[in-house]
Amino acid sequence: MSPNGKYIASAGDNNAIKVFQLTKEGGKLVGTPINAHDFSGVWSLVFLPDNKGIISSGYDRTIK
């Protein structure tokens, strides 16, 4: 969850990072999924403290 509590992010073995804006109805996808780690999977995600980005690490041993 983002520091301001307005967004959540998900990722997994399909390489896609998805960001959702939290609403009363659930979550609304923001933009399009991001494929940050080619041919591996996303291991972890963290929002930046200013809510303006996400850092991810992947099974390809990179941080993006």
TAZI-V607912 format. One line per field, one symbol per residue. ss: DSSP state (2 for helix, 1 for strand, 0 for the rest). burial: b if it has 24 or more other C-alpha atoms within 12 Angstrom, else e. A space follows every 50 residues. Layout:
ss = ???
burial = ???
This chain:
ss = 00000011110000011111111001111111111000000111111000 00011111000010
burial = ebeeeebbbbbbeebbbbbbeeeeeeeeeeeeebebbeeebbbbbbbeee eeebbbbbeeeeee
